[in-house]
Amino acid sequence: MSLRARSYQRIPTRTVLTAWAACPKGTPARLMRDRLDVVFEDEEFEDLYPTDGRPGLSPGQLALVSVLQFAENLSDRAAANAVRTRIDWKYALGLELDDPGFDHSVLCEFRARLAEADAADRLLQVMLHRLAEAGLLKAGGRQRTDATHVLAAVRTLSRLELVGEILRAALEQLAQADPDWLLPLVEPEWDKRYGRKVEIGRVPGGKAGVTALAEAIGRDGHKILAAAWAADAPTRLRTLTQVEILRRVWVHHYYWDARGRLRWRDGHALPPASLRFDSPYDTDAHYCVKRDTTWSGYRTHFTETCTSDLPEVVVHVATTIAPVQDGKLTSQIHDDLAAIDLTPAEHAVDAAYVSPVQIERARRVHGITLLGPVAPDHSHQAKSGAGFDKAAFSIDWEHRRATCPQGNLSREWRPLRISGHDYIQVKFDKATCLACPVRPQCTEAVSGPRSLALLPTRELQEIQQHNRLDQRTEDWQHRYAIRAGTEATLSQNVRAYGMRRTRYRGLPKTHIGHVLTALACNVTRIADWTAEPARPQRAPSHFRALCTAPN
């Protein structure tokens, strides 16, 4: 299928007259077309299509239909039907009134093409470019970011159901690929155990019964894996998707004991959640816990503008597997915004995105003021407000030593690594600390000296101390209050556009869904910004009329 670029700059006259007559006050689709003209041009998708072959449908129109589809939370079939029947959609797309539209399966094919080319972010960049041309978006100003959890489009399984369902999926694929090879391996009870969707309720025997059933499933799976890797087995069977998933899951959940028996792993001995699968049908969905929320799926990060004289629009979307922590995305968000010339002057985020390293990098690389609470000092002195916390010590970085509140100099200055992070450990003389008259106010150690863990450079340490003091002030809290608005954006996308559960399986397609959700949010906000303020339709109540009556 090739691309034959077409222009939809001119809306047919009959479509214009009918749309204005039917919708005099406008709809989001019509208002967007009036303000932004053609949002997506066919030329912007040329690299996704070959130069020869049967001409395909307009990718620019398919992109716009996908955005309008998410704006109204429609299925593919309902969206294709709206193209045929909705006047405001025909107006936005520049179609004749009698245009027959297209089959709904085309939308799925278009998203698959975007996923294969990793072109989801291009949709957002094109819209942002149109908004900038219309004067609705500018670089600088203020932006804010937050994340929310997204549930995978698969069934939630227990560990026992997981291994059973993964084995069932592998058997199903093998039965389709090479039934003659599989048939001699099948045991009589496998039809009952794996012939249909695996659903396991209460297992008799408690924990011992669960372990016994899990190890029985494990032996069945090992029989298949051993046969697939035998010298006389067809090599192509080992490359089947579900067979590879089966092999990896068996490594995650089983082990061989000293006697050579296959054993069920204890829950505390499992690999990290970022390596494990929660479903054979979506290997990008991972389990995660964040405070009181547990889920299997993904995590999405939305960045929006919050400049007072312009509409609030989403300018960046990032989708990750669930276990990836928010702070890993800070630098990526700044780099992506810089690539499209939309870096903010001030970026408000919550504590998960902020560290002295991130603050320093944002300022040095992009000139961004990263606004967010730095983790407080967790020492007992700082928490109690009594005694000498880290801020009470003078640090001489040039001579690599520290001075305590009593005027004593440190004895040791050496690098330290804690949980993958670099620090500098400063220790004082043990004899001096033991004889110090204010020792109870300095340390709770029974016999050891006072020690400090400093950040690896002077600049980072000063950033940490300055921000810890600054974030206690009323002025800082007033500036930071704007970050709370991003909670409303996430709520809008969850409640209005169904973002809490992804429609698709796999990280690439899930990210496409999140980008389209962000574009739908932008369409609604631009329409609200462009439309005239609605006048109150109801007459005031008798009491209000009494209160507002002239004296």
C-alpha positions in Angstrom: 0.0 0.0 0.0 1.5 3.3 -1.1 0.9 7.0 -0.2 -0.6 9.4 -2.6 -0.6 12.7 -0.7 -3.8 14.7 -0.9 -4.7 18.2 0.4 -7.8 18.8 2.5 -7.2 22.5 3.0 -10.5 23.4 1.3 -13.7 22.2 3.0 -16.5 21.5 0.5 -19.1 24.3 0.4 -22.1 22.0 1.1 -20.3 20.6 4.1 -19.5 24.1 5.5 -23.1 25.3 5.1 -24.6 22.2 6.6 -22.2 22.1 9.5 -22.8 25.8 10.4 -26.5 25.3 10.1 -26.5 22.1 12.2 -24.0 23.2 14.8 -24.1 27.0 15.0 -22.3 27.1 18.4 -19.6 24.6 17.2 -18.4 21.3 18.5 -14.8 20.4 19.5 -14.1 18.9 16.1 -15.4 21.9 14.2 -13.8 24.5 16.5 -10.4 22.7 16.2 -10.6 22.8 12.4 -11.5 26.5 12.5 -8.6 27.4 14.8 -5.9 25.0 13.6 -7.0 24.4 10.0 -5.6 21.0 8.8 -3.8 19.5 11.8 -2.2 16.4 10.1 -0.9 16.6 6.5 -0.2 13.5 4.5 3.3 14.5 3.8 4.2 14.1 7.5 3.7 10.4 7.2 5.5 9.7 3.9 8.3 7.6 5.4 5.7 5.2 6.8 4.5 4.1 3.3 6.3 2.6 0.3 6.5 4.5 -3.0 4.7 1.9 -5.1 1.6 -0.2 -4.7 -2.1 0.4 -4.4 -2.9 3.9 -3.1 -4.0 3.8 0.6 -6.3 6.0 2.6 -5.1 9.4 3.7 -2.9 8.9 6.9 -3.5 12.6 7.8 -7.2 11.9 8.0 -6.7 8.6 9.8 -4.6 10.4 12.4 -7.3 13.0 13.0 -10.0 10.3 13.1 -8.0 8.5 15.8 -7.7 11.7 17.8 -11.5 12.4 17.6 -12.1 8.8 18.4 -10.2 9.1 21.7 -11.8 12.5 22.4 -15.2 10.8 22.5 -13.9 7.4 23.8 -15.3 5.5 20.8 -14.5 2.0 19.5 -13.0 1.6 16.0 -16.3 0.6 14.6 -18.1 3.6 16.2 -15.4 6.0 15.0 -15.7 4.7 11.4 -19.5 5.1 11.6 -19.0 8.7 12.9 -17.0 9.5 9.8 -19.9 8.4 7.6 -22.7 10.1 9.6 -21.4 13.0 11.7 -21.5 16.4 10.0 -18.9 18.0 12.4 -16.5 15.2 11.7 -16.8 15.6 8.0 -16.2 19.3 8.5 -13.0 18.6 10.4 -11.8 16.1 7.9 -12.7 18.2 4.8 -15.1 15.6 3.4 -18.1 15.8 1.1 -21.4 15.1 2.8 -21.8 11.9 0.7 -18.4 10.5 1.4 -18.8 6.8 2.3 -15.8 6.8 4.8 -13.9 3.6 5.3 -14.0 0.2 7.1 -13.2 0.3 10.8 -10.3 -2.2 10.5 -8.2 0.5 8.8 -7.8 2.3 12.1 -6.2 -0.8 13.7 -3.8 -1.1 10.7 -2.8 2.6 11.0 -2.0 2.2 14.7 0.1 -0.9 13.9 2.0 1.1 11.3 2.7 3.8 13.8 3.9 1.2 16.3 6.2 -0.5 13.9 7.8 2.8 13.0 7.8 4.1 16.6 6.1 7.2 15.3 3.5 7.8 18.0 5.3 10.9 19.3 5.2 12.4 15.8 1.4 12.9 16.2 1.9 15.0 19.3 4.7 17.0 17.8 2.7 17.9 14.7 -0.2 19.1 16.8 2.1 21.2 19.0 3.6 22.7 15.9 0.1 23.7 14.8 -0.7 25.2 18.2 2.6 27.2 18.1 1.7 28.5 14.7 -1.8 29.6 16.0 -0.2 31.4 18.9 -1.6 29.0 21.5 1.7 27.6 22.6 5.1 29.1 23.4 8.4 28.0 24.7 9.4 29.1 28.2 6.7 29.7 30.8 5.8 27.1 33.3 5.1 23.4 32.9 4.2 20.5 35.3 4.5 16.8 35.2 2.9 13.8 37.0 2.4 10.1 36.5 -0.4 7.7 37.0 -0.8 3.9 36.8 -2.3 2.1 33.8 -3.8 -1.3 34.0 -2.9 -3.9 31.3 -5.6 -5.2 29.0 -5.1 -8.7 30.3 -6.6 -10.9 33.1 -5.1 -10.6 36.6 -3.6 -14.0 37.4 -2.2 -15.6 40.5 1.2 -17.2 40.3 -0.4 -20.6 40.0 -2.8 -19.5 37.3 0.1 -17.7 35.5 2.3 -20.8 35.0 -0.8 -22.8 34.0 -2.0 -20.2 31.5 1.5 -19.8 30.0 1.8 -23.5 29.5 -1.6 -23.6 27.9 -0.7 -20.8 25.5 2.5 -22.6 24.5 0.6 -25.9 23.9 -2.0 -24.0 21.8 0.7 -22.5 19.6 2.6 -25.8 19.3 -0.7 -27.5 18.3 -1.1 -25.1 15.6 2.5 -25.1 14.4 3.3 -28.8 14.5 0.5 -31.1 15.9 2.2 -34.3 14.8 5.3 -33.4 16.9 3.2 -32.4 20.0 0.7 -35.3 20.0 3.0 -38.0 21.4 4.0 -35.8 24.3 0.4 -35.1 25.5 -0.6 -36.9 28.7 -4.3 -38.0 29.4 -5.0 -35.4 32.1 -3.6 -32.4 30.0 -7.0 -31.9 28.3 -8.7 -31.3 31.6 -5.8 -29.2 32.9 -4.9 -27.1 29.9 -7.8 -27.6 27.4 -9.5 -24.3 28.4 -8.7 -21.0 30.1 -6.9 -21.8 33.4 -8.9 -20.6 36.4 -7.8 -22.0 39.8 -9.8 -21.2 42.9 -9.2 -22.7 46.3 -6.7 -25.6 46.2 -7.2 -28.4 48.8 -4.4 -28.8 51.2 -3.5 -25.2 51.7 0.1 -24.1 50.9 1.3 -27.6 50.5 -1.5 -28.3 47.9 -0.6 -25.2 46.0 3.1 -26.2 45.9 2.2 -29.7 44.7 0.0 -28.5 41.9 2.6 -25.9 40.9 5.3 -28.5 40.7 3.0 -30.8 38.7 2.5 -28.0 36.2 6.3 -27.3 36.3 7.0 -30.9 35.3 4.6 -30.7 32.4 6.2 -27.6 31.2 9.7 -29.0 31.6 8.6 -32.0 29.5 7.7 -29.7 26.6 10.9 -27.6 26.9 13.1 -30.7 27.1 11.4 -32.1 24.0 11.7 -28.8 22.1 15.4 -28.5 22.8 16.1 -32.2 22.0 18.6 -32.8 19.1 15.9 -34.3 16.8 13.3 -31.6 17.5 12.5 -29.0 14.7 14.5 -25.9 15.4 11.6 -23.6 14.5 9.7 -24.7 17.5 12.2 -23.1 19.9 11.6 -19.7 18.2 7.9 -19.7 18.8 6.9 -16.7 20.9 4.9 -18.7 23.5 7.6 -21.4 23.8 10.3 -18.7 24.6 7.9 -17.1 27.1 7.4 -20.6 28.7 11.2 -21.1 29.0 11.8 -17.7 30.6 8.8 -18.0 33.1 10.0 -21.5 34.2 13.4 -19.9 35.0 11.6 -17.2 37.0 9.3 -19.5 39.0 11.2 -22.9 39.3 14.6 -24.1 40.3 16.4 -27.5 40.6 17.2 -28.7 44.1 20.3 -30.6 45.1 18.6 -33.9 44.3 17.8 -32.8 40.8 14.1 -32.2 41.4 12.1 -29.3 40.0 10.9 -27.1 42.8 8.5 -24.1 43.1 10.2 -20.9 44.1 9.2 -19.1 47.3 7.6 -15.7 46.6 10.6 -14.0 48.2 13.0 -15.7 45.9 11.5 -14.4 42.6 13.4 -12.1 40.2 12.6 -8.4 40.2 9.2 -7.4 38.9 10.8 -5.6 36.0 12.0 -9.0 34.7 8.9 -11.1 35.3 5.9 -11.5 33.1 2.3 -11.2 34.5 0.6 -12.6 31.4 1.7 -14.7 28.3 -0.3 -12.3 26.2 1.4 -9.0 27.2 5.0 -9.5 28.2 5.4 -5.7 28.8 2.9 -5.7 31.6 4.7 -5.9 35.0 3.6 -5.9 38.6 4.2 -2.8 40.7 3.4 -1.4 44.2 3.3 2.3 44.9 2.2 3.2 48.4 -1.3 1.6 48.7 -1.8 0.9 45.0 -0.9 -2.4 43.4 -1.3 -3.1 39.7 0.0 -5.0 36.7 0.5 -2.9 33.6 2.2 0.4 32.8 3.0 3.9 34.1 2.4 7.0 32.0 3.8 10.6 32.5 2.0 13.6 31.3 3.6 17.1 31.0 1.4 20.1 30.4 1.8 23.9 30.1 0.4 26.0 32.9 1.1 29.6 31.7 -1.8 31.8 32.8 -2.4 33.6 29.5 -2.5 30.5 27.3 -4.5 27.3 27.2 -3.2 24.4 29.2 -2.1 21.7 26.7 -0.2 18.4 27.0 3.3 18.8 25.5 4.9 15.5 26.4 3.8 11.9 27.0 6.0 9.1 28.3 5.0 5.5 28.8 7.1 3.0 30.7 6.7 -0.4 32.3 5.2 -0.1 35.8 8.3 -0.7 37.9 10.3 2.2 36.3 10.5 5.0 38.9 9.4 8.6 38.1 12.9 10.0 38.7 14.2 8.0 35.7 12.1 10.1 33.4 13.1 13.7 34.4 16.1 14.0 32.1 14.3 12.3 29.2 11.4 14.7 29.5 13.7 17.7 29.4 15.7 16.3 26.5 12.6 15.6 24.5 11.1 19.1 25.1 14.4 20.7 24.1 14.4 18.7 20.8 11.1 20.4 19.8 12.0 23.8 21.3 9.4 23.7 24.1 11.6 23.7 27.2 10.0 25.6 30.1 11.6 28.2 32.3 10.2 26.5 35.4 9.1 22.9 35.7 7.0 21.9 38.7 7.1 18.2 39.7 6.5 16.1 42.7 9.3 14.7 45.0 9.7 11.5 42.9 11.2 13.5 40.0 13.5 15.7 42.0 17.1 15.2 43.3 20.0 17.6 43.5 21.5 15.8 40.5 18.3 16.4 38.5 18.1 20.1 39.6 21.7 20.7 38.6 21.4 19.0 35.2 18.2 20.8 34.3 19.8 24.1 35.1 23.1 23.4 33.4 21.9 21.6 30.2 18.6 23.3 29.5 18.4 26.4 31.7 15.3 25.0 33.5 14.4 25.7 37.1 13.2 22.3 38.4 10.7 23.1 41.1 9.9 20.3 43.6 10.6 19.2 47.2 14.0 17.7 47.8 14.0 14.7 50.2 14.4 16.0 53.8 17.1 15.1 56.2 16.0 11.8 57.8 18.4 11.9 60.7 16.9 11.8 64.2 18.5 15.3 64.9 16.6 16.9 62.0 13.4 15.1 62.7 13.3 16.0 66.4 14.5 19.6 65.8 17.1 19.1 68.6 20.8 18.4 68.4 23.2 19.0 65.6 22.0 17.9 62.1 24.1 17.9 59.0 23.4 21.7 58.4 25.2 22.5 61.7 28.6 21.3 60.3 30.9 23.6 58.2 32.3 21.8 55.1 35.6 22.9 53.6 35.5 21.4 50.2 38.9 22.8 49.1 40.8 21.1 52.0 38.4 18.1 52.2 37.4 18.4 55.8 34.5 19.3 58.0 34.2 21.2 61.3 31.7 20.2 63.9 29.7 22.8 66.0 32.4 22.4 68.8 35.2 23.4 66.4 36.7 19.9 66.0 38.0 18.9 62.5 37.2 15.7 60.8 39.7 12.9 60.6 38.6 11.0 57.5 37.2 12.0 54.0 36.6 9.1 51.6 34.2 8.1 48.8 31.2 6.0 49.7 28.6 4.1 47.6 25.1 3.5 49.0 22.4 1.7 47.0 24.1 2.6 43.7 24.6 6.3 44.5 27.9 8.1 45.2 28.5 9.9 48.5 31.4 11.2 50.5 31.8 9.9 54.0 33.2 12.2 56.6 34.3 10.8 60.0 35.5 12.6 63.1 38.1 11.4 65.6 36.7 8.7 67.9 38.6 9.8 71.0 37.5 13.4 70.5 33.9 12.4 70.0 33.8 10.2 73.1 35.1 13.0 75.2 32.8 15.7 73.7 30.5 17.3 76.4 27.6 17.6 73.9 27.9 14.1 72.4 24.3 13.2 73.2 23.1 16.1 71.0 25.3 14.9 68.1 25.0 11.1 67.8 23.3 8.1 69.3 26.2 5.8 68.6 27.3 3.9 71.7 31.0 3.9 70.9 31.6 5.2 67.4 32.4 8.7 66.2 30.0 11.1 64.4 30.0 10.6 60.6 28.4 12.5 57.8 27.3 11.3 54.3 27.7 14.2 51.8 26.8 14.4 48.2 29.8 13.9 45.9 30.3 17.6 44.9 30.1 20.9 46.6 27.5 22.2 44.1 25.1 19.3 44.7 25.5 19.6 48.5 24.7 23.3 48.4 21.7 22.7 46.1 20.4 20.1 48.6 20.8 22.4 51.6 19.4 25.5 49.8 16.3 23.7 48.6 15.6 22.1 52.0 15.6 25.6 53.5 13.8 27.2 50.6 10.9 24.8 50.5 9.9 25.7 54.0 9.2 29.3 53.0 5.7 30.6 52.2 6.9 32.0 48.9 8.2 28.6 47.7 5.0 26.9 48.7 3.0 29.5 46.8 5.0 28.9 43.6 4.8 25.1 44.0 1.0 25.1 44.5 0.6 25.2 40.7 1.8 21.6 40.5 -1.5 20.3 42.0 -3.3 21.2 38.7 -1.7 18.3 37.0 -3.8 16.0 39.2 -6.9 17.4 37.4 -5.3 16.6 34.0 -4.7 13.0 34.9 -8.2 12.7 36.3 -9.7 14.2 33.1 -7.8 11.7 31.0 -8.7 8.8 33.2 -12.4 9.6 33.6 -13.3 11.1 30.3 -11.0 9.2 27.9 -10.6 5.8 29.8 -6.9 6.0 30.3 -6.9 3.9 33.5 -6.9 0.7 31.5 -5.1 0.4 28.2 -7.0 -0.7 25.1 -4.0 -2.5 23.6 -1.3 -5.0 24.5 2.4 -4.2 24.5 4.3 -1.1 25.3 4.5 0.5 21.8 0.7 0.3 21.2 -0.1 1.4 24.7 2.1 4.4 24.2 0.2 5.2 21.0 -3.0 5.1 23.0 -1.6 7.5 25.6 -0.5 9.9 22.9 -3.9 9.9 21.3 -5.4 10.4 24.7 -3.2 13.5 25.2 -4.2 14.8 21.8 -7.9 14.3 22.6 -7.4 16.2 25.8 -5.7 19.0 23.8 -8.6 19.1 21.3 -11.1 19.5 24.1 -9.1 22.2 25.8 -8.5 24.2 22.6 -12.2 24.0 21.9 -13.1 25.3 25.4 -10.5 28.1 25.0 -11.8 29.1 21.6 -15.5 28.9 22.2 -17.4 31.9 23.5 -18.2 31.7 27.3 -21.6 30.1 27.8 -24.2 32.3 29.2 -26.2 31.2 32.2 -29.4 29.6 31.0 -31.4 29.6 34.3 -33.0 32.6 35.8 -31.6 33.5 39.2 -33.4 32.1 42.3 -35.7 34.3 44.2 -33.3 34.6 47.1 -30.4 35.5 44.8 -32.6 38.1 43.0 -33.4 39.5 46.5 -29.7 39.7 47.5 -28.6 41.3 44.2 -31.5 43.7 43.8 -30.5 47.4 43.8 -31.3 49.3 47.0 
